[in-house]
Amino acid sequence: MRYTGPACRMCRREGTKLFLKGTKCFTEKCPVERRPYAPGQHGQSTARRRKVSEYAKQLREKQKIKRTYGLTERQFRNTFEKVSALPGLTGHNLLAALESRLDNMVYRMGFAASCRAARQLIRHRHIEVNGKTVDVASFVVDPGMAVRMRESSRGLVAVLASLEQSARGGALTWLAVDKESFTGRMLERPTRQSIPIAAQEQLVVELYSK
């Protein structure tokens, strides 16, 4: 089941910003900065513990990546099983597969402030891929495919605000975005070095390999 509660609780649990609320994560009122410990009545006492088992480290890393992309446990596990048979490093392939999801692509291109907002745009049929409307957030975008906002949806306040905010950040080398036509395109499969997420994906591989 997908988590639908406060996004900041997940960030506090992982001890880092997962940028689940878009621009709101950059404000001074961010709960992660004001309360840098896990939520709940035992959050502060947990933060003082010194020894953490290897399993706990692997679990937390898996949860951090899964929550960053907004996946359920089943979706995350299925993605891992698909990439485990591919050549190359499984951890790198996992992140590349997650980055290639349509909801993440819409977010990376600046059409939405977060992955959660991107999924809403997709479900409400505001997004087209190669000229056809796609309402499945897990749709895999391949290099060369064009992701575009429907012409009737380009005046949405949330979309315009997100595009304006994204202009202040750095562009990804494997994406090309034309903000005039509200179109983006994957130029190549993302490499680990070009994926802007601070994660130790190898710990996830170790966790699922037991």
C-alpha positions as CSV (number, residue, x, y, z in Angstrom):
1,M,0.0,0.0,0.0
2,R,1.3,3.4,-0.9
3,Y,2.0,5.8,2.0
4,T,-0.4,8.8,1.9
5,G,0.5,10.5,5.2
6,P,2.7,13.6,5.8
7,A,5.7,13.5,3.5
8,C,7.9,15.1,6.1
9,R,7.6,12.1,8.4
10,M,9.3,10.0,5.8
11,C,12.2,12.5,5.5
12,R,12.6,12.6,9.3
13,R,12.6,8.9,9.5
14,E,15.4,8.6,6.9
15,G,17.3,11.5,8.5
16,T,17.6,13.5,5.2
17,K,15.6,15.5,2.8
18,L,14.0,13.4,0.1
19,F,12.4,16.4,-1.6
20,L,9.0,14.9,-1.6
21,K,7.2,18.3,-1.4
22,G,9.1,20.2,-4.2
23,T,10.0,23.8,-3.4
24,K,8.6,23.6,0.1
25,C,11.6,21.4,1.0
26,F,13.9,24.5,0.6
27,T,12.2,26.6,3.2
28,E,13.5,27.3,6.7
29,K,10.4,25.7,8.2
30,C,11.4,22.2,6.9
31,P,10.8,19.7,9.8
32,V,14.0,17.8,9.0
33,E,16.0,20.8,10.0
34,R,14.0,21.7,13.0
35,R,13.7,18.2,14.3
36,P,16.6,16.1,13.0
37,Y,15.4,12.8,14.5
38,A,12.9,10.1,13.7
39,P,9.2,10.8,14.3
40,G,7.3,9.3,17.2
41,Q,7.7,9.3,21.0
42,H,11.0,7.3,20.8
43,G,12.5,9.3,17.9
44,Q,15.0,11.3,20.0
45,S,16.1,8.3,22.0
46,T,16.6,6.3,18.8
47,A,18.9,9.0,17.4
48,R,21.2,8.6,20.4
49,R,21.9,5.0,19.7
50,R,25.4,4.4,18.5
51,K,25.5,0.9,17.2
52,V,23.5,0.1,14.0
53,S,23.4,-3.4,12.5
54,E,24.3,-4.0,8.9
55,Y,20.7,-5.2,8.2
56,A,19.4,-1.9,9.6
57,K,21.7,0.1,7.4
58,Q,20.6,-1.9,4.3
59,L,16.9,-1.5,5.3
60,R,17.2,2.2,5.8
61,E,18.9,2.7,2.4
62,K,16.2,0.6,0.7
63,Q,13.5,2.7,2.4
64,K,15.2,5.9,1.5
65,I,15.4,5.1,-2.2
66,K,11.9,3.6,-2.4
67,R,10.4,6.7,-0.7
68,T,12.3,9.1,-2.9
69,Y,10.7,7.6,-6.0
70,G,7.3,7.1,-4.2
71,L,7.0,3.3,-4.9
72,T,5.3,0.6,-2.9
73,E,7.3,-2.3,-1.6
74,R,6.0,-4.6,-4.4
75,Q,6.8,-2.1,-7.1
76,F,10.3,-1.6,-5.8
77,R,10.9,-5.3,-5.5
78,N,9.6,-6.0,-9.0
79,T,11.8,-3.4,-10.4
80,F,14.8,-4.9,-8.6
81,E,14.1,-8.3,-10.0
82,K,13.8,-7.0,-13.5
83,V,17.1,-5.3,-13.5
84,S,18.9,-8.1,-11.6
85,A,19.2,-10.1,-14.8
86,L,20.7,-7.2,-16.8
87,P,24.4,-6.9,-17.5
88,G,26.4,-4.4,-15.4
89,L,26.1,-3.3,-11.8
90,T,22.6,-4.1,-10.4
91,G,22.6,-1.1,-8.1
92,H,23.3,1.3,-11.0
93,N,20.7,-0.5,-13.2
94,L,18.1,-0.2,-10.4
95,L,18.5,3.6,-10.2
96,A,18.5,4.0,-14.0
97,A,15.2,2.0,-14.1
98,L,13.7,4.2,-11.4
99,E,14.8,7.4,-13.2
100,S,13.2,6.1,-16.4
101,R,9.7,5.9,-14.9
102,L,7.3,8.4,-16.5
103,D,6.4,10.0,-13.2
104,N,10.1,10.7,-12.4
105,M,10.7,12.0,-15.9
106,V,7.9,14.5,-15.6
107,Y,9.4,15.6,-12.3
108,R,13.0,15.8,-13.6
109,M,11.8,17.8,-16.6
110,G,10.3,20.4,-14.3
111,F,6.6,19.9,-15.2
112,A,5.9,18.9,-11.6
113,A,7.3,20.0,-8.2
114,S,7.6,16.4,-7.0
115,C,7.1,12.8,-8.0
116,R,3.8,12.8,-6.2
117,A,2.6,15.8,-8.1
118,A,3.9,14.2,-11.4
119,R,1.8,11.1,-10.7
120,Q,-1.3,13.2,-10.3
121,L,-0.7,14.9,-13.7
122,I,-0.3,11.6,-15.3
123,R,-3.4,10.0,-13.8
124,H,-5.4,13.0,-14.8
125,R,-4.2,12.5,-18.4
126,H,-2.2,15.7,-18.7
127,I,0.9,14.0,-20.2
128,E,1.6,12.6,-23.6
129,V,4.4,10.3,-24.8
130,N,5.2,10.5,-28.5
131,G,1.9,12.2,-29.1
132,K,-0.2,9.7,-27.2
133,T,-1.8,10.2,-23.8
134,V,-0.3,8.0,-21.1
135,D,-2.0,7.7,-17.7
136,V,0.3,5.0,-16.2
137,A,3.0,6.5,-13.9
138,S,5.2,3.4,-14.1
139,F,5.5,3.7,-17.9
140,V,9.1,3.3,-18.9
141,V,10.6,6.1,-21.0
142,D,13.2,5.1,-23.5
143,P,15.9,7.3,-25.1
144,G,14.4,9.4,-27.9
145,M,10.9,9.4,-26.6
146,A,9.2,12.8,-26.3
147,V,7.3,13.6,-23.1
148,R,4.9,16.5,-23.5
149,M,2.2,18.4,-21.6
150,R,-1.1,18.3,-23.4
151,E,-1.8,21.6,-25.0
152,S,-5.0,22.1,-23.0
153,S,-3.0,21.6,-19.7
154,R,-0.1,24.0,-20.2
155,G,-1.8,26.8,-18.4
156,L,-2.1,25.0,-15.1
157,V,-0.8,27.1,-12.3
158,A,1.1,24.3,-10.6
159,V,2.9,23.4,-13.9
160,L,3.9,27.0,-14.6
161,A,5.2,27.5,-11.1
162,S,7.2,24.3,-11.2
163,L,8.8,25.2,-14.5
164,E,9.8,28.6,-13.1
165,Q,11.3,27.0,-10.1
166,S,13.2,24.3,-12.1
167,A,14.9,27.1,-14.1
168,R,16.9,27.9,-11.0
169,G,18.4,24.4,-10.7
170,G,21.0,22.7,-12.8
171,A,20.0,20.7,-15.9
172,L,20.6,17.0,-16.2
173,T,22.9,16.0,-19.1
174,W,20.7,13.1,-20.2
175,L,17.6,15.2,-20.6
176,A,16.6,17.9,-23.0
177,V,13.7,20.2,-22.2
178,D,12.0,22.8,-24.4
179,K,9.9,24.9,-22.0
180,E,8.4,26.9,-24.9
181,S,6.7,23.7,-26.3
182,F,6.4,22.0,-22.9
183,T,8.3,19.1,-24.2
184,G,11.2,17.0,-22.8
185,R,13.2,14.1,-24.2
186,M,15.5,11.5,-22.8
187,L,18.8,11.8,-24.7
188,E,20.4,8.7,-23.2
189,R,20.0,6.2,-20.4
190,P,21.2,7.9,-17.2
191,T,24.5,6.8,-15.7
192,R,25.1,6.6,-11.9
193,Q,27.2,9.8,-12.0
194,S,24.4,11.7,-13.6
195,I,21.6,10.6,-11.2
196,P,21.2,13.3,-8.5
197,I,20.4,11.1,-5.5
198,A,22.7,10.5,-2.5
199,A,22.2,6.8,-1.9
200,Q,24.2,3.6,-1.4
201,E,22.4,1.4,-3.8
202,Q,24.8,-1.5,-3.2
203,L,23.3,-1.9,0.3
204,V,19.9,-2.6,-1.4
205,V,21.5,-5.3,-3.6
206,E,23.0,-6.9,-0.5
207,L,19.6,-6.8,1.3
208,Y,17.8,-8.5,-1.5
209,S,20.5,-11.0,-2.2
210,K,20.2,-12.7,1.2
